[in-house]
Amino acid sequence: MVTTDKNIKLANRLSILAPALYLLNLLLLPGLSFLILAILYIKFRQIEQTTARVQLQQNFYISIVSGLVIVGISIIIMIIGDLSSVYSWMVMIIYVLSIHAILALLGAFSLAKGINQQAYIYPGLSFISKRKI
């Protein structure tokens, strides 16, 4: 595939758009932002430019993982604890706020790397960038 100015501009936009959509999904528009990110991932996952491809892969998969982690462990906390117990709610709220803040900070790092046209690999998801999707 020949690299043209149009392809480079698209890759540059995708490198910024993917982490921006992840942050929107996490902070402002959950669901809708993930749907847009999923469509972009399906459409452009074979893009030639490495930075855009890695940013799409990483942000798509971290969106899935973060949703599962936040919702899944919150459900486990509520199952183990009692729904009427103040302590269960306190543990769940502290857990959700802590994890949510960490994920938002990692998303901000990814966005900063995307703006500088560098790929950001989330901790724990490095195996994704090593395989060709």
N, C-alpha and C positions, 0 to 999 in steps of 0.2 A: 504494500500500500504506500502510495506516495504521500509524504507529509506536505500539506499545503498550509497557507496562512489560515484558511478556514478551519482546518483540523486543529491547528495549534490554538486558535482562539476558542474553539469548542472545548478542548482539553483544559485550557486555563479556566474557563467558566465552570466546568465540571469539578475541578479541583477546589473551587471555592463553594460551589453550590451544594456539594455532598455534605460537608460538615455543617453548613448553614442549615440545611434541612434536618440534619440530626439534632442540632440545637433547638430548632423550631419544634421538632417532634417531642423533645424532652421538656421544653419549657413553656411553649405557647399553644401550638396546634397539634396535639397528639393525634395520631391516626391519619389525618389528611397529609401531613408532612411525610409520614412514613410511606404512604401510598405513592406520593410523588417520587420519593427516593427509590422505592422499589421499581417503579416504571423506568426511571433513569438507569438504574442498575441493570435491569433486564435489557434495555435498549443499547446501552453503551458499555457493557461489561467486557467486550472484546476490543475496546479502544486501544490503539497502538501506543499512545503516550503513557509511560509507566506511572507518572504522578497521578494523572486522572484515574487510571484503572485502580491503583492502590487506594486512593481516597474513596472511590465509589465502593470498593469491596469492604474496606475497613468500616466505613460509616454505615453501610447497609447491615453488616453483621453485628456491629456494636449496638445498633438500634434493636435488633432482635434479642441479643443477649441482655441488654439493659432492661428491656421490658419483662423478660422472663425472670431476671434476678429481682427486680423491684416487686413485681406482682407475686411471683412464686414464693419468695421468702416471707413476704407479708402474710400470705395465706397460711404458711407453715407456722408462723408466730401466733396467728389467731387460732389455729387448730390446737397447738400445744397449750397455749394459754386459754383463759376463759374470756369470752366476749364481754362479760360484765365486769371483768377485773381491770382496774385502773392500771395495774402494772403491765398487763399485756398491751394495752393501748400505748402506754408510755414507751415501752421497748419498741413497738412497731413504728411509732412516730419518729423516734430518735434514729432507728435504722433507716427508714425511708428518707428522711432529711439528709442523713450523712451520705448514703449511697448516691442520692440524687445530686448533691453538691459535688461529689467526686466525679460523677459522670459528666456533669456540666463543665467542670474545670477541664477534664480531658477533651471534651468537645471544643472548648475554647482554644486549647493547644492545637487541635486538629485544624480549626479554622485559621489560626495564625500561620500554620505551616502551609495550608492551601493558598492563602493570600500570597505567600512567598514562593509559590510553585514548588513546594517540597512535599514529599509524601510523609504522612504521619501514621505510624503503626501503633495501635493501642496495645497497652500491656496485656499479655495473655492471648492476643489474637495474631501473634507473629506468624503462626503456621499458615494463615490464610494468604499472606502476601508471597509465600514461598511456592505456592502451587499456581498453576495456570488455570484460570477459570474460563 
